[in-house]
Amino acid sequence: MSEPEARQDDRLARVPKGLREHVQKDIALEKIISWAPYDLSPEGMYIHGYLALAQGRLGHFHKRDGLWQGEWLKTEKVRNAVLVDGLGMGVLRLISDSDVLGEWRFTRRHEKDIAQLHRQLERQITGKEPEPEPAKPLGEGEKKIRCDKCGRVIPSWSEVCPACMSRRKILARLLDFVKPYKWQAAGGMALAMLMTVAGLVRPGLTKPMVNRGLGAAKGASGDYGTVLLYVGVMAGLTLFMAVAGGLRGRLMGRLGSRMARDVRDRTYEHLHKLSLSFFSRKPTGSLITRITSDSDRIWDFVAWTLVESVISLLTVTGVGVALFVLNWRLACFVILPIPLMLFLTLVFHKRLHTFFHRIFHRWSVMTAVVSDALPGVRVIKTFSQEQREVARFADKNAHVYYGEMDMISTWTLFGPVLQLCSQIGAIIVWALGGYWVVTGRYHMDVGTLIAYTGYMWMFYGPIHTIAHMDRMFNRAATSVQRIFEVLDTPPAVFSKSGALPAAHLRGAIELRNVTFSYDGVRRVLKNINLEIEAGEMIGLAGPSGGGKTTLVNLICRFYDVLEGAILIDGVDVRDYDVQDLRRRIGVVLQEPFLFYGTVAENIAYGQPHATRQEIIRAARAANAHEFIVGFPDGYDTMVGERGQTLSGGERQRISIARAILHNPRILILDEATSSVDTESEKLIQDAIARLVTDRTTIAIAHRLSTLRRASRLVILDKGEMVELGTHEELEAKEDGLYAKLLNMQREMRSLIALSG
């Protein structure tokens, strides 16, 4: 099946069957370009409606009395299609030359579908060909409101549907991580089975030892040698179980650690494949706990819970057989409490599952508070907000505490109830068994009764273990589900099959009708068209929020365009290998990010195999060498987390040195001098002048005077390119936006000079 056919099938699968049959009476379904549900009537009442856009007409349908009804409008009459943003809802309004042709209201739930249809409708109105409508995957990290499987609302404390968590599927997926260590796992399970067999033999030795050795059977005189024989066998079995248990623990402990390591590696690796949109929607604390705490719970599950569950199941099976062989009548009373115990386990399982999801969510929120506050400790201290942050953490910590208390209250009730059920069975066995020994009924003797009670407790013990393992399984399953939620998130930006290398880029950039939206609804860039020659320096300016940073993010392919295309050397950036493309692009940010490590390591971050001479050469070009050699350890000086031990100008020059050593074909400067003093700015400007030579450069700046070196300036406002030209050309346009911004900055400098 081709990709367009797959998209068509995916769209149709989301449309109600009755509506498809109704529409098919008028038009073939494959001719529908876009579908979109709407759910509000003009009076604001909830309804079930759909819009269907075909070439030349738009159908609107709603369900009444169980039947779909509606009509088609000709789009040739539409002069404008407007999306009106309201409070908690929106309106799609079609306007002709003299009238409103129709309007449809919808809640936020459907705004992406409506926006998608609106884009296709606009293309019809303007005479453009429809673009292929993508299938409807959720954006990276976007939280689902309802479960795709059962339709239930997903609770706020969970990121997946708790009701649809399949134990079997979770366990099967977790066991995929065991495959590389299958022989080690098989060895651990074999030892567990041998331990189970040895454990089953021991109580069986009690009967002959009591009846023959101690003379408890009728007509027996007792024989101490027989007692010693059975005691010796028991001691040997006990020693074997101890040795096997130690080996099993060692094997499974190592297996669990290796699995947890693999899970952490794979999760962390996958996180780096995901796009910026994922991280903008996910709290850092939530991701940290998945890599650390959640993976550790997997180790606990594999090394302990899984093996103990297998041993318990084998023991229950073997002991159950032994109980019926010894005395089937008593066995019926032993298993009498089991249905009640299983019922209680199922009831408590559902409650515990909810508790664990809620607790882990609260842990993520609490971790997010810590990861948010510690990097900003300087700001916290500057505003004397230590107590406020302590109170904020205490509040989230209390939420974790109360969640754990709720779980403990439930769990501590569950344990005694199970214990009571098993004690009832034990009381019945002693009462009936003792009576049968005294009366001699059913061939019951003292040895049989003692052996029977031993097996009985061996039977109830694993039942308790399995019930308690349910808590451990819930704990691990919740963690596994949270980890697989990350692993199952497809990257929004990826290299397609047969992607082209970008090794020999010249750096010519072309933007063709580029439109972009972060949320799929509100456009932050609208129909941008621009050609940049290889080696040219372009300046981006305009009011805040105009779309400057978004534009360079698209060139770096941190995001993909919503409409249109970005070409580098005549090739769509989506056709290049993502990693190879980004290796040819260098970025110097307004707030440079330095990693914990030495100065040399930070400069060589993009070229980890660079020699010390190459690092020093880059530092000299960035005007950074002089202050670096002034440090006690020179290039081996530790810069501290995020470079907090350095000044803003020093961090920026190290960042420029990193870009110089990276040697990109395309350079992006995002407010590189906005946060430094005048002296540092002069040094940084000199370094940038050397850096931009023979490279395609896109510079963003609010200080418009810093863009004089640019061959052309692009002025963006509210997502649109409103001006394009040289500094002199735009300055001469007195009514232009650039000229107004330039005059405002000149007036501001004059006021500062007068006040100084």
N, C-alpha and C positions, 0 to 999 in steps of 0.2 A: 504494500500500500504506500503510495506517495505521501509526502509530507502535507500537501494541500488537502488530499483526501482524508488524512488522519485528523487534520484540524476541522474539516467539515463534519466528520463523524462525531468528534468531541463536542462541537457546538450543538448538533442535533440531539445528542444524548441528554443534554441539559434542558431541552424544550419538552414540555408535557406532550404525551402521546396524542391526547385528544386535540390539542392545538395543531400538531403536525398534520393530523388527518384533515382538520378544517382548512388549513392553509393550502394543502395539496390539491384541494378542489379548484383553486384559482391559479396556482403557480407551482412549478416543480421545486421541490425543497432545495435542490442543489443550486438554484438561482438566487436563493436568499443570501445576501452579502453579510448581514449582521443581524443578530437577535439581541434583544434587551428586555428584561422584565421591569415592570413598574408596579407599585403597590399602594398608591394613594389616589382616591377620587378627588374631584375638584372641591368637595366639601371636607376633605381631610380624613375620610374613612378608609380603612384598610380594604383593599380589593386585590384581585389576582389578575394582572394584566400583562400583555406582552406587546412589544414593537418588533416589526419585521421589515428590514430594509432590503429591497430588491432594486435592480437598475430601473430608474424612472418612477418608482413608487414606494410609498411607505405605508405599511399596514399597521393598524392599532386594534388590538383584540383584548377582550376581558371576559371573564367567566361569570355567567349569571344562571342561576338555577341548574348548575351542573353542566351547562352547555357553553361552548365558546362562540362568541359573536363579535363582529367588528366590521371594518371597511378599509378600503385602500385610498390613499391620497396620491395625486400625481406630484412628484417632486419638481416638475418644471414650473409649477406655480410658486414654489418657495424661493423667496429672495434672501432670506436670512434665517439661520437656525441658531437660537440663543440658549445657552445653559445659564439659568438663574440660580445662584447659590443662596439658599435660605437657612433658617435656623433648624438644624436637624433634618433638613429635607432639601430637595432641589426640584427645578421645573425645566423641562425641555419645551421650548416654545418655537413654533414655526410661523414665520411672518411672510405675507405676500406683499404686493405693492400697496395694498390699501387695507389689509385686514389681518387678523390673527387666524391662521388656518387651523390651529389646534395646539393644545398644550397638555403635557402629561407630567404628573407629580410622582416623586419617588423618594424613598428614605435613603440614608447613607449606604444601606446594605447593597443597593443596586447602582450606585453612582459610577462605578468603573465600567459596568456593562453599558450604561447610558452614554458615558463619555466616549466609549469605543464606537458606538453606533453614531454618535454626533460627529466624530471625526470622518467617518465614511460618508455621512450625509453632506458634510461641508465639501468633500471632494467632488461629490456629484454636482452640487450647486455651482462650484467654480470650474466644472468641466474636466476634472482630473480623473484618471483611472483609479478604481478602488484598490487599496493595498490589501494583500492577504491578511485576513484577520487572524491573530494568533490564537492558539488554544488557550484556555484560561487557567494557566498554572498560577498558584499564589506567588506573590513576590517573596523573595528570600526573607525569612524571619517574620512574615506577615501572619498575625494571629488569626486563626479561623474562629468564626463566631459560632457556627454549627458544625456538627460532625457530618462528614460526607456519607458515612455508612448508615447511622441511625437517625440523623436529623436532630438529635438532642443539642441543646445549647451547651457549649463547653464552659465549665465553671471558670471564674476569674482566677482561681488559685491553681489552675492546670493549663497546660499548653497543648494537651492532647485529650481525647475523649476517654475518661476513665471507664465508661460503661462498655467500650468496645475493645478493651485491652485483652487480647487473647494470650493466655498463659502458654499454650502450645506454640504459637508463632514466636513469642518472645524467647522461649527456651530454645527453639530450633535456630533462631538467628544467633543467639548467644553461643550455641554449640558450633557455629561456623568458625568461631575464634579458637575452638579446641582442635580443629582438624590438623594444624601444623604439629600438634603435640599428641596425636591420637594414641601412639604407643605408650607414652607416659600416662595418659588417661586410662588406657586399658590395663596397665600394670597396677594403677591405684585401685581400679574397680575389682581386679582379680584378687588383690589383697583384702579388699573389703568383703568379697564373697567368702574367702577362706576364713576370715574372722567371724563371719556370720555362722558358717557351718560349725566352727569350733565352739561358738557360743551356744548353738543348739544342742551340741553333744553333752555339755556339762550338766545341765539339769537332769538329763536322762540317766546319768550315772548315779544320781541320788537314790533312785528306787532300788537297784541291786545292792548298793552299799548299805542302805538302811535295813532292807529285808534279810540279806544274807550276812553281811558283815556284822551288823548290830543285833541280829537275831530277832528283828521285829515281826517277821513272818511266822505264821503258825508252824510249830514243829522245828523251827530253826534255833540252833544253840549259839550262834554268833562266832565270828572268826576275825581276829584282829589283823591277820595277814591280808584278808580280803579287804578290810577297811583301808590298810596302807596301800594296797594295789590301786584302789579307786582314787584315793587321795593323791597318789603319785601321778595317775593319768590326768586328774583335774589340774594339778600343779603344772604339768607339761603343757596342757591346753592353755592355761593362764599365761605361761611364759611365751608361748607361741603368739597369743593374741597381743601381748605387750609389744613384742618385736615387730609383728606385722603392722600393728597400729602406728608404731614409730615410723616405719618405712612408708606406710600409706600417707601419714601426715606430711612427711618430707616431700614425697612425690607430688601430692596434690597442692601443698603449699607453694612449691616451685611452679607448678602448672598455673595456679591462680595468679601468682605474681607476673608470670610471663604474659598471660592473657590480659591482665590489667595494663601492663606496659604496652601491649599491642593496641588495646583500645585507646589508651591515651595518645599513642603515636598517630593512629588513624584519625582520631577525632581532631587533633591539633592540625594535622596535615590537611584535613578537609576544610577546617575553618579558614585556612589560608587560600583555599580555592574559591571561597565564597566572595561575593562582591560587597562593596561598601554599603549597599542597601540593606544587607543582612545585619551588619553591625550597627547601623543607625536605628534599627528597630529592636535589637536585643540588648538588655542590660549586660554590662560587662560581668557583673557578679554572677549572673545566671550561667554564662559561658565558663567562667572560672570553676564554679562548683561542679560542672559536668566533667571537666577534665580531671579534677582532683577528687572530690568526695564521691561522685557517682562511680568513677572507675575503681575506687578503693572498695566500694560495696560489691562490685563484681568479683574482686579477689576473695572477699569474705564468702560470697555465695558459692563460688567454684571450689574453694579450698575446704569449706566446712559444710554449708547447707546442702549442696548437691549430693556429696558423698554420704552424708548422714541420712539423707532422704532415701537413697538407694539401699543402704544398710537396713534402715527401718522397714522398708517395703519387703525386702528379702526375709527379714526376721519375722515380720508379721505373718508372711506366707508360710514359712517353715514351722513356726510355733503353732499356727492355727492347725496345720496338719497333725502335729504332735498331740495337740489337745484333743482332737477328735479320735486319734488312734488310742490314746490312753483311756478316755471315757467320753463318748460322744454326748451323753446326757448332761454332764457338767459343762461341756463345751458350749452347749446351747445357752446356758445361763451366763457363761463368760462373755459371749458376743451379744448378749441382750442389750447392754448400754450403747453398743457401737452406733446404731442408727441415730440415736440422740446426739452422740458426740460428733458425728459427721454433719448433722444438721446445724449444730452450734458452730462448728468450724466454718461452714459456708456463710452463716449469718455474720460472724465476726470478721470473716475475710473481706466482705464488702465494706464494712465500716473501717477496717484497718487500711484498705486500699485508698479510701478517701482521705484518711488521716495522713498517710505517707505522702500523697500528692500535695496536700495542703502544707505539710511541714517542709518538704523539699522546696516548694515555691517560696515559703517564708525565709528559708535559709538563703535562697538566691537573692531575695530582696535585701536581707541583712548584709550579705557579702557585697552587694552593689553599693550600699552605703559606705562601707569601708573602702572599697576600690575607688569611690568617688571622692572621699574626704582626704585620704592620705596624700595623693598627688597635689591636692590643693591646700596643703597644710599652711603654706605661706599666706594665702588669702585668708584662711581661717584666723590665723594669729593677727594679721593686719587689722581685721575688724573685730578682734576679741570675741569670736564666736565659738570658743572651745566648748563652753557649757551647752550651747545650742546643738552642736554636733554630737556631744555626749548624750544629750537628751534624745536626739534623733536616732542614734544607735540603740539606746536603751529601749525606745519604743518598738523598734523592729525586733530586738532581742527578746522583748516581752512577748511579742507575737509568736516567736519560735517556742518560747517556754510554755505558753498557754496551749499551743498546739500539741506539744509533747505531753503535757499534763492530761489533755483530753485522751490521747492515745493510751497513756499509762493507765488511766482510769478504766478504759475499756479492756485493756489487756489483763490487768490484775483481776478483773471480774471473770474473764474467760478461763484463766488457769485453775482457780478453785472449783469452778463448775465442772471442768473436765475431771479434776481429781475426785470430786464427789461421785461422778458417774462410775469411775473405775473402782472406787471403794465399795460402792453398792454391789458390783459384780463380785468383788473379793469376799464380802460378807456372805453372799449367797453360796459361794463355793465352799467356804469354811463350814457354814451351817449344814449344808446338804452332805458335803464330803465327810465331815465328822460323824454325822448321823449314820451314813452308809458304812463307815469303818466300824463303828460300835455295833451296828446290827448285822454286819457282814453281808450287806446287800450289794449286788452287782459286782462281786469279786473285788471290792475296794479294800485296800490294806493301807497301813501307815506309810510305807515307802511310796506307793502310788500317789497318795494324797500330798506328801511332801514334794515329790517330783512335779505333781500337777500344779501346786501353788507356785513353784519356781517358774514353770512355763507360763503360768497365768501372768505373773508380774513381767516376764519377758515379753508377753503379748501386749499388755497395757503400756509398758514403757515406750516402745516404738510408736504406739498410737499417740501418746502424749507428744513424742518427738515430732511426728508428722504434723500434728496440730500446731506445735510451736514453730515448726519450719515454715508454716504458712505465713507467719509474721515475717520471717526472714526472706521468704520468697517474694512477698509483697514489697518489701524494702528494696530487694535487688531488682525486681521487675520494674518498679517505678524508675530506678536509676537507669536500667537498660533502655527503657522506653525514652527517657530524656536524652540519652546519648544517641540513640538511633534517630531521634527527631532531627538532630544536627546532621548525622550522616546521610539521612534521606533527603536533606534539602539540596536541590540541584542548584548549581551556580547560575545566576542570571546572566553572567558574562563568561563565555568559555570559548575555547578554540574548537572550531568545527573540524570535521574530518577533512584531511587534505589541506589544512591551513598552510599559507605561504610563509616562508621565512622573511624576516625583515632585516637581514644582515647588511644590506647595501642601500639603505634609504638615503635619498638626497634631501628630503625634508619639505617637499612641496605639499601644501595642504589645501584641500578644497572642501567647503561646506555647501551642501546642496539642500536647500529647503529644510534645514534642520529644525525639528520641533522636539521638545522634551518635556516630560512631566515626571516628578518623583513619585506621585501617588496615583498616576494614571488618570487624573481628573483635571487638576489645575496646571496649566502649561507655564513653565518658567522660561522657556525659549520658544519663539514662534517664527518659523519660516526664515531662518538665518541663512543667507547666501554670502559666501566670502571666498576669495582665492588668495592664498599666501604663497609667494614664490620661495623656492629653496634659498636659504641664507638670508631671507628678509626678516626684519624686526618689526613686529606689529604691537602696538599698544592698545590695551583694553581699558576703557574708562567709562564712567557713568555713576549714577547714584547707587547706593547700597541696595542689594536685592535685585539688581538689574539682570543678573544671569552671567556675570563675568566668570566666577569660579566654576559654575556649572558647565560653561562652554569648554574650559580647559580640562575639566573632569571627563568630558565626552571625548576629547582628543586623546587623552591618556587611556581611554576605554575603561574607566572605572564604572561607567554606565553605558548602556547602548541607547541610541537615539530612538525616540518614539516614532517619528516620521522622518523621511529624507535619508541622507547618507553623509558620512565624513570620509573623504578619500585622502590618502597619503601616497604621493607619487602615482596618482591615478588608480589606486586600488582601494576598495572599501576596507576600512579598518577591521570590519568583521571577518574579512578573508585572511587577515594576518594571524599568525600564532600570537596569542595574547602576551605570553611571557617574553617572546622575542621582540615584540613591538615595544613593550614597556622598557626593555633594556636599551632601546634607542632614544628614550625620552628622559630628560632630567628635569627635576622639579626642585625649586628653592621656595620654601613656604614662608609666610609671614611669621609664623611661630615655628622655628626649626626644632625638630625632634631629634635629640641625641639619646643613644642607648647607653645603658650602664656598661662601662668599659673604659678603655684608654682612649686618648685623643686619636692615636694612630688607627685604632680599630674603627672608630666612628668615621674617619676620613675614608678609610678603605672599605666601608660597608658595601658599596656597590661593586667593588673590585677586591674581594677578599684575598686574592693572591698577589696583590700589588707589592712591589719591593719598597723598602724604606726610602730609597732615593726617589721613587715615583710619588710617594706620599708627601715627602718634603717639597718636591717640585710643585705639586698641587697646592700645598699650603702657602708657598711663596707667591704663587699666582693669585691666591685669594687674600693676600695681605694678612695671613694668619701666622706665618712662621715666627715673626718677631715676638709676639706675646706667648706663643707655645714654648719657645726655648727659654722663656723667663720663668716657667714653672719649675719646681724642684726636680721633677722627674721628666721634664720635657714632653716628648711624644708618648711616653709611657704613663703620663699622669691620668689617674682615674677621674672622670668627669662627674661622677655621681649620677643618680637616677634622673633621666631627662635633662642632664647637663645643668643641674641647678647650682653647681659650684662655679659656673661661668656667667659672665655678663651677657646681656642680650646681643650686643655687637659681636662678642667672641663666639657665641653659639652660631650666629648667622654666618660669620666668616668660615667657621668649620663646615657649616652646611654647604657653602659655596665651594670650598675645597673638595668636598665629597662629590659635588656635581662636576667639577673640573676633572677629577680623576675618573669619574664615570664616563666622560667624553661622549655626551649624547649628540645625536644629529638634530634633535628638536629640544629646545630649552624653554621651560615655563617658569616665569618669575611671578610669584603671587605676593604682592606687597612686600618685597624683600627688604625694603628700607624703612618701613612705616613705624617700627617700634624701637628705633635706636637714636642715639644722640647725634649731633651734627658731625662731630669728628669721626665717629664710627660710620656714619652715612657716607662721608667722603671716601673712606677706605673701602667700603663695600661697593660704592659706585665705580671706583677704579678697578676693583676685582671683577665686577660684572662686565665692565667694558672689555676686559680681556676674555671673559668667558663667552660673550655673545659672538665673538669673531667667527665667521664662516659657519654659523649655525642658524637654523630657523628659530627665531625667538618670539615668544608671546609674553608680553609683560603686562601685568595688572598693577595699577597704581592709583591711589587717591590723590597723591601729590602729583599733580599734572605736570609740574616742571620736570619731573624725572623721566618723562616720556618724550622729551625733545629729540632724543637719539633715534626714536622709532621712525621708520620710513612712512608709515601710515598709522592713523589712529581709528579705532572702531569704538563708537559710543553706543552703549547698550542702555536701554531704559525699559523697565517692565517686560523684559524678555524679548524686546524687539531691537533690531539694529537701526537706530534713528539717524546716525551720521557716519560717514566714512570719508577720510581724506588726510592730508598732511596737517601738521600742527598749524602752519601758516594759513592754510585754506579754512580750517575750522575756526581758527581765531578770528578770521575776517568776517565770518557769518555772525553778525551781532545778535540776531534772534535765535541762534543755534544753542543747543544745550551745552556743548563743550565751551563755547565762549562765555556763557553764563556761569558755569562752574569755575572757569579760569578767573573771571572777574571776582567771584565770591572769595576765592582763595587769596587773590591779591589784596582785597579789602581786609581779610582776616590777618594777613601778614602785616599790613599797615597798622591795624589796631594793636597788634602785639608789640610792634616797634614803638608806637606812641606810649603804650602802657609801661614798656620796659624802660 
